[in-house]
Amino acid sequence: MNTGCCLICGSTKAELFLDDGAETLDAAQFGSSRKVITHGRVMRCTGCGFGFRQTRSTERELADVYRQMDPGIYEAEAVGRAKTAARHLNIVKRYQGPPGRVLDVGCASGLFLDLAQTAGWQVVGLEPSASLFEKARKTLAGRGEIQCKTLEEADLAPASFDAVTLWDVLEHVPDPLSFMRTCRTLLKPGGHLFLNIPNLDSKEARLLGSRWPLLLAEHLNYFNPSSLRLCGQKAGIEWLRLGQRPSSFSVGYILHRLSQHDIPGARLGRKLAAGSPGRITIPIYLSEICAVGTGSDEQR
């Protein structure tokens, strides 16, 4: 699918942002274990500032690619990802109050759901990657519901969740506005939507340009605060918070990701850090937006 139209405001006025010539999407380009970094032709709406990959796969095509993705390096960062998941749960607790029923879309290996269930939540997870789904299923060991499906494929009752979480998900979906509207229908009255996405207007993105580590083949959408606010308004979500939260990674992983983007000194640093244990992690801010919203009656 090729689009020159903004999926958030509908404008046909978009300008070229970046283009590395990559057109196709395949599993070898996805995930932390990728061998080659590509981001394709990225356009930017001149109206709302939303950035988008012009050549986009359908939801079904993307799900097929995710099911083939190699999660090896991703899984090696389990210690750091567990610390990040704990931060996510603390954010949910801060806004939602007593434990209820939570849906984690793109739950990966189930670390967030495991923590949430231990804290008293009834948990449901969706994960299209077969290998990560199996990991999540084993992690929960029957203490929650896990489906190897996308949000569009899942059979979920409207207004059945106190919280819906999209940790690093909205940048991956073909139609983010429709996706967010679906999430809105799943919230109970007073429920909250939580998400984390790359920020196209962050100082890191502006400084690094084509070397920004969050320019990736699987990232179809690049939000900034204004386009996220507009998307929420159109989906019936009132944002209560647009902030940041740190992610925890090992030094070796950070240098690995930076070396993929040819950041000066990263390859040498990665070699020097090759023997450092992955359990030693540091928290870093990745030029993202961590947002919290609640359902509103306004939808356009």
Backbone torsions as a table, in degrees:
resi	resn	phi	psi	omega
1	MET	NA	132.6	-179.9
2	ASN	-119.9	127.7	-177.4
3	THR	-133.2	142.8	173.1
4	GLY	-119.2	9.8	-176.1
5	CYS	-105.3	137.8	178.1
6	CYS	-69.1	127.7	-177.8
7	LEU	-79.4	-7.8	-178.6
8	ILE	-100.9	-54.8	-177.4
9	CYS	-101.6	-10.2	177.4
10	GLY	83.8	0.9	-178.8
11	SER	-67.4	145.0	174.8
12	THR	-96.5	4.0	-179.5
13	LYS	-95.9	99.2	179.4
14	ALA	-133.4	148.8	179.4
15	GLU	-118.8	155.1	179.1
16	LEU	-66.2	129.7	178.1
17	PHE	-99.4	-55.6	177.7
18	LEU	-151.3	151.8	178.9
19	ASP	-151.9	117.7	176.4
20	ASP	-105.6	7.3	175.5
21	GLY	85.0	-5.0	-179.1
22	ALA	-79.0	128.7	-177.8
23	GLU	-110.7	-40.6	-174.0
24	THR	-89.3	157.1	174.8
25	LEU	-117.6	131.6	174.2
26	ASP	-146.3	168.1	-172.8
27	ALA	-61.9	-28.2	-179.0
28	ALA	-67.6	-18.7	179.5
29	GLN	-93.2	-6.6	-172.2
30	PHE	-101.9	151.8	169.9
31	GLY	78.4	171.9	-176.6
32	SER	-66.3	-21.2	-178.7
33	SER	-87.9	6.2	-177.9
34	ARG	-57.4	150.6	177.5
35	LYS	-96.0	-29.1	-176.5
36	VAL	-128.5	136.3	177.3
37	ILE	-95.1	124.4	174.6
38	THR	-137.6	158.8	173.5
39	HIS	-138.1	-5.7	177.0
40	GLY	73.5	-161.3	-179.8
41	ARG	-92.2	111.2	-177.1
42	VAL	-104.7	122.8	177.4
43	MET	-102.0	162.7	176.4
44	ARG	-137.8	128.3	179.4
45	CYS	-66.0	130.0	179.3
46	THR	-77.7	-9.8	179.9
47	GLY	-89.3	-64.1	-174.2
48	CYS	-100.3	-9.7	178.3
49	GLY	86.7	3.7	178.9
50	PHE	-67.4	133.3	176.0
51	GLY	-104.3	145.1	-177.4
52	PHE	-152.7	143.8	173.1
53	ARG	-71.7	127.4	-173.2
54	GLN	-70.1	-42.9	177.1
55	THR	-90.9	118.7	-172.1
56	ARG	-130.6	140.8	174.2
57	SER	-85.0	162.6	175.1
58	THR	-77.3	168.1	178.6
59	GLU	-58.2	-42.4	-179.4
60	ARG	-66.9	-42.4	179.1
61	GLU	-62.7	-42.3	178.7
62	LEU	-64.8	-41.1	179.5
63	ALA	-60.6	-39.1	178.1
64	ASP	-63.7	-40.3	178.9
65	VAL	-66.4	-43.9	-179.6
66	TYR	-62.7	-33.2	179.8
67	ARG	-67.9	-21.3	179.6
68	GLN	-96.9	-4.5	-172.6
69	MET	-65.9	140.9	177.6
70	ASP	-86.3	113.1	-176.5
71	PRO	-94.2	14.5	-171.3
72	GLY	-54.3	-56.7	-178.1
73	ILE	-67.1	-36.9	177.4
74	TYR	-57.7	-47.2	-177.1
75	GLU	-69.4	-26.3	179.2
76	ALA	-67.3	-15.0	179.8
77	GLU	-98.7	28.5	-174.8
78	ALA	-58.9	-36.8	-178.4
79	VAL	-63.2	-49.7	179.4
80	GLY	-65.6	-39.4	-178.7
81	ARG	-68.0	-31.7	176.1
82	ALA	-65.8	-37.7	177.3
83	LYS	-66.6	-39.3	177.3
84	THR	-66.6	-40.3	177.9
85	ALA	-61.5	-36.5	177.8
86	ALA	-65.0	-37.8	175.7
87	ARG	-63.9	-40.8	178.7
88	HIS	-60.2	-44.5	-179.3
89	LEU	-64.1	-38.2	177.8
90	ASN	-62.7	-36.9	176.9
91	ILE	-65.0	-44.7	178.8
92	VAL	-59.9	-45.7	-179.8
93	LYS	-60.4	-36.7	-176.4
94	ARG	-63.9	-33.6	-175.2
95	TYR	-103.8	-30.9	-171.5
96	GLN	-92.4	-24.5	179.3
97	GLY	84.0	-138.2	-176.6
98	PRO	-58.8	147.0	179.6
99	PRO	-58.6	142.6	177.5
100	GLY	-138.0	-132.6	-179.5
101	ARG	-112.6	127.4	-175.3
102	VAL	-123.9	138.7	173.4
103	LEU	-110.4	122.3	175.9
104	ASP	-107.3	107.3	-179.3
105	VAL	-85.7	128.1	-173.8
106	GLY	71.3	53.8	-170.3
107	CYS	-76.7	-4.7	178.5
108	ALA	53.6	-128.3	-175.6
109	SER	-86.3	6.6	170.9
110	GLY	87.3	15.7	-177.2
111	LEU	-64.0	-44.4	179.3
112	PHE	-64.5	-43.7	-179.1
113	LEU	-63.7	-37.7	178.7
114	ASP	-61.5	-45.7	178.6
115	LEU	-66.4	-41.2	-179.0
116	ALA	-64.9	-41.8	179.9
117	GLN	-64.4	-40.5	177.6
118	THR	-62.6	-31.1	179.9
119	ALA	-83.9	2.3	174.2
120	GLY	107.0	3.1	-179.6
121	TRP	-82.8	148.1	167.0
122	GLN	-85.8	121.9	-167.9
123	VAL	-115.9	141.6	173.6
124	VAL	-133.2	133.6	-179.6
125	GLY	-128.6	146.4	174.3
126	LEU	-120.4	131.2	179.0
127	GLU	-150.7	113.3	-177.4
128	PRO	-76.0	-20.1	178.2
129	SER	-75.1	121.5	-176.0
130	ALA	-61.8	-41.5	-177.7
131	SER	-68.9	-42.0	178.1
132	LEU	-69.4	-35.7	176.2
133	PHE	-59.3	-44.7	-179.9
134	GLU	-63.4	-38.9	178.0
135	LYS	-64.1	-43.3	179.9
136	ALA	-64.8	-40.8	-179.7
137	ARG	-62.1	-40.9	178.6
138	LYS	-71.2	-36.5	179.6
139	THR	-62.3	-44.0	-178.5
140	LEU	-79.7	-28.4	175.8
141	ALA	50.4	48.4	176.0
142	GLY	84.1	2.4	-177.9
143	ARG	-87.8	7.4	178.0
144	GLY	-168.8	-179.7	-178.4
145	GLU	-106.3	126.8	177.9
146	ILE	-125.0	131.1	177.6
147	GLN	-120.7	134.0	176.2
148	CYS	-85.8	68.6	-174.5
149	LYS	-146.5	162.0	169.1
150	THR	-83.6	170.7	177.9
151	LEU	-60.1	-39.6	-178.7
152	GLU	-67.1	-30.8	-178.7
153	GLU	-82.7	-23.6	-172.4
154	ALA	-72.6	148.6	176.5
155	ASP	-102.5	97.1	-175.5
156	LEU	-127.5	137.1	-177.5
157	ALA	-76.4	140.0	176.2
158	PRO	-61.1	150.5	176.5
159	ALA	51.1	45.0	-176.1
160	SER	-116.9	4.7	-177.9
161	PHE	-129.1	139.1	174.5
162	ASP	-78.6	-27.4	179.4
163	ALA	-145.3	139.6	171.8
164	VAL	-122.6	128.5	-177.6
165	THR	-116.9	137.2	178.3
166	LEU	-127.8	74.1	-179.0
167	TRP	-80.9	106.1	179.5
168	ASP	60.1	51.0	-176.1
169	VAL	-123.4	-44.4	-169.8
170	LEU	-62.0	-25.6	178.6
171	GLU	-72.1	-11.0	-174.7
172	HIS	-99.6	-11.4	-167.4
173	VAL	-95.0	145.6	-177.3
174	PRO	-63.3	-36.1	-177.5
175	ASP	-129.6	87.0	-173.4
176	PRO	-64.2	-32.9	179.9
177	LEU	-68.3	-46.7	177.2
178	SER	-61.9	-39.7	179.3
179	PHE	-60.4	-46.4	-179.4
180	MET	-67.9	-34.5	176.1
181	ARG	-63.2	-39.2	176.7
182	THR	-63.1	-42.9	177.5
183	CYS	-60.2	-39.5	179.3
184	ARG	-60.0	-40.0	-178.7
185	THR	-67.9	-21.6	-177.3
186	LEU	-84.8	-12.8	-177.9
187	LEU	-79.9	137.4	169.5
188	LYS	-71.9	160.5	172.5
189	PRO	-55.1	129.6	-177.7
190	GLY	84.6	-1.3	179.3
191	GLY	-75.9	168.4	-175.2
192	HIS	-128.6	146.9	173.2
193	LEU	-107.4	131.4	180.0
194	PHE	-122.4	135.7	178.6
195	LEU	-150.8	161.7	174.8
196	ASN	-137.3	129.7	-176.5
197	ILE	-143.8	156.9	173.3
198	PRO	-64.6	146.1	180.0
199	ASN	-107.2	107.6	-176.6
200	LEU	-65.0	-21.1	-179.6
201	ASP	-102.1	13.3	177.8
202	SER	-67.5	157.6	179.8
203	LYS	-64.6	-31.9	178.5
204	GLU	-66.6	-42.4	179.2
205	ALA	-63.8	-41.5	179.9
206	ARG	-67.0	-40.1	-176.4
207	LEU	-71.6	-43.4	-173.7
208	LEU	-86.2	-21.6	178.3
209	GLY	57.3	-124.6	-177.2
210	SER	-67.8	-12.3	177.7
211	ARG	-94.9	4.8	177.6
212	TRP	-60.0	121.4	-174.5
213	PRO	-62.1	-13.8	179.4
214	LEU	-94.7	7.8	169.0
215	LEU	-85.1	103.8	-172.3
216	LEU	-136.5	155.8	-178.2
217	ALA	-58.9	-37.0	-176.6
218	GLU	-82.4	-7.1	177.5
219	HIS	-88.1	104.8	-178.9
220	LEU	-89.1	-22.6	-173.6
221	ASN	-128.1	138.6	178.2
222	TYR	-130.0	105.4	-177.4
223	PHE	-90.8	158.5	163.2
224	ASN	-125.7	174.1	-177.0
225	PRO	-56.3	-40.3	-177.2
226	SER	-69.0	-42.0	179.6
227	SER	-70.8	-30.9	176.3
228	LEU	-69.3	-40.8	176.8
229	ARG	-60.2	-42.9	-179.6
230	LEU	-66.2	-41.8	177.7
231	CYS	-60.8	-44.0	177.7
232	GLY	-62.0	-43.4	179.7
233	GLN	-60.4	-44.2	-178.8
234	LYS	-70.0	-26.0	-178.9
235	ALA	-91.3	-6.1	-178.4
236	GLY	85.2	30.4	178.0
237	ILE	-115.5	127.4	174.9
238	GLU	-99.9	117.5	-177.7
239	TRP	-76.7	129.3	177.4
240	LEU	-98.3	-22.9	-176.0
241	ARG	-154.0	130.5	167.4
242	LEU	-125.2	97.5	-176.4
243	GLY	-132.6	-147.5	178.1
244	GLN	-138.9	159.9	169.5
245	ARG	-144.8	147.0	-179.8
246	PRO	-80.1	155.9	171.5
247	SER	-113.2	147.2	179.4
248	SER	-104.5	128.5	178.0
249	PHE	-141.2	158.4	172.8
250	SER	-73.1	155.6	178.5
251	VAL	-60.1	-40.1	179.4
252	GLY	-60.8	-40.4	-179.9
253	TYR	-68.2	-42.1	179.1
254	ILE	-59.3	-45.9	179.4
255	LEU	-67.3	-34.3	175.6
256	HIS	-60.0	-48.1	-179.6
257	ARG	-64.8	-41.0	180.0
258	LEU	-67.1	-36.8	179.5
259	SER	-68.1	-29.8	175.7
260	GLN	-60.7	-28.7	-178.7
261	HIS	-102.2	14.1	176.1
262	ASP	58.4	37.0	174.0
263	ILE	-71.2	126.2	-176.3
264	PRO	-52.0	131.2	177.4
265	GLY	87.6	-12.5	-174.4
266	ALA	-70.0	-38.7	-178.7
267	ARG	-65.3	-43.2	177.5
268	LEU	-64.8	-44.0	178.4
269	GLY	-60.3	-37.3	179.3
270	ARG	-64.0	-40.0	178.7
271	LYS	-65.5	-41.5	-179.4
272	LEU	-67.1	-30.5	-177.7
273	ALA	-93.7	6.6	-173.6
274	ALA	-59.2	-30.9	-177.7
275	GLY	-91.5	-1.6	-178.1
276	SER	-75.6	137.0	-178.1
277	PRO	-67.8	139.6	-178.6
278	GLY	-67.3	-13.9	-178.9
279	ARG	-76.2	-13.5	176.8
280	ILE	-89.4	112.7	-174.4
281	THR	-123.1	160.9	175.3
282	ILE	-132.3	145.1	177.1
283	PRO	-84.3	132.8	178.1
284	ILE	-136.4	152.8	174.5
285	TYR	-95.1	130.8	-171.4
286	LEU	-109.8	35.0	178.4
287	SER	51.9	53.6	-178.5
288	GLU	-122.2	171.1	172.2
289	ILE	-115.1	124.9	172.7
290	CYS	-105.2	115.5	-171.2
291	ALA	-119.7	146.6	175.6
292	VAL	-127.9	128.8	179.4
293	GLY	-137.4	167.2	176.7
294	THR	-134.1	159.1	-178.8
295	GLY	-66.7	138.5	176.5
296	SER	-125.7	167.6	179.0
297	ASP	-83.5	-11.7	-176.8
298	GLU	-86.0	122.0	178.4
299	GLN	-149.4	125.1	-175.9
300	ARG	-122.8	NA	NA
